[in-house]
Every structure is written in structure tokens, then in C-alpha cells.
Amino acid sequence: MVYGAAADFVVAFHFTFVLFVVLGGLLVWRWPRVAWVHLPCAVWGALIELTGLICPLTPLEKWLRDEAGVASYQGGFIEHHIVRI
């Protein structure tokens, strides 16, 4: 129960982070101080996507799902959760 809820929290946080990486520039345009947070997040997101590295949140989510006894998935977070949307 706790592991499943934690996995769901990680998915929500990960999705929010990806959304902030992609659309955070709009927030920076409105509130320029947000750039101090958005710039490192955007660099991290670009690094993960361009180099093929795995974001640490993905294995964490998969581990939590395994501990909860729920079937995990193959591949990355974006392919599994976002592309399907």
C-alpha cells in the first residue's frame, strides 16, 4: 500500500518535472526569477534526452512498483506514461 502510493507520487512528481522542463520557459517569461530553477531543470532534461541516460526517478518508480507487488514496465518514463497520452 505504502509502496504503491509512493510510486504514484513519484509518477506525479516526474510528470510535473517534465512539464516544467518543457513549458517552464513560459513561467520564466512571466516571472523572470523562475529562471534560476528552470535553467538547471532544462539542462538536466536535455542531458537525459540527448545522451540516453536514465533519470533516477524512473528506476525509483519501478522499484517501488516491484515492492508493492504491481507489474512494472519496460523502457523509460516518457515512452510509458507520456507517449501514451
C-alpha positions in Angstrom: 0.0 0.0 0.0 2.7 2.5 1.0 5.0 1.5 -1.8 2.1 1.9 -4.4 1.3 5.3 -3.1 4.9 6.3 -3.2 5.2 5.1 -6.8 2.2 7.1 -7.7 3.7 10.2 -6.0 7.0 9.6 -8.0 5.0 9.4 -11.2 3.1 12.7 -10.4 6.4 14.4 -9.5 8.2 13.1 -12.6 5.3 14.2 -14.8 5.3 17.7 -13.2 9.1 17.9 -13.6 8.9 17.0 -17.4 6.1 19.5 -17.8 8.2 22.2 -16.1 11.2 21.4 -18.3 9.1 21.7 -21.4 6.8 24.6 -20.5 8.8 26.4 -17.8 10.0 29.0 -20.3 6.5 30.4 -20.3 6.8 30.9 -16.5 10.2 32.5 -16.9 8.7 34.9 -19.4 6.1 35.9 -16.8 8.3 35.6 -13.6 12.0 36.0 -14.6 13.2 34.8 -11.2 11.9 31.3 -12.0 14.8 31.1 -14.5 17.1 30.2 -11.6 15.1 27.0 -11.1 14.1 26.4 -14.7 17.6 26.6 -16.3 19.1 23.7 -14.3 16.0 21.7 -14.8 16.0 22.3 -18.6 19.7 21.4 -18.8 19.1 18.2 -16.9 16.1 17.3 -19.1 18.1 18.0 -22.2 21.0 15.9 -20.9 18.8 13.0 -20.2 17.1 13.1 -23.6 20.1 13.8 -25.7 22.5 11.3 -24.1 20.1 8.5 -23.5 20.8 8.4 -19.8 18.1 7.3 -17.4 16.5 9.7 -15.0 16.9 8.4 -11.4 13.2 8.8 -10.9 12.4 6.0 -13.4 14.2 3.2 -11.6 12.9 4.5 -8.3 9.3 4.3 -9.6 9.9 0.8 -11.0 11.5 -0.4 -7.7 8.5 1.0 -5.7 6.1 -0.8 -8.0 8.0 -4.0 -7.6 8.0 -3.7 -3.9 4.2 -3.0 -4.0 3.7 -6.2 -6.0 2.5 -4.3 -9.0 3.7 -5.1 -12.5 6.4 -2.7 -13.7 7.1 -1.7 -17.3 10.0 -1.8 -19.7 11.6 1.3 -21.2 11.6 4.8 -19.9 9.1 7.1 -18.2 8.3 9.2 -21.3 7.7 6.2 -23.5 5.5 4.5 -21.0 3.5 7.4 -19.5 3.6 10.4 -21.7 3.7 9.0 -25.3 0.5 7.0 -24.5 -1.3 10.3 -23.6 
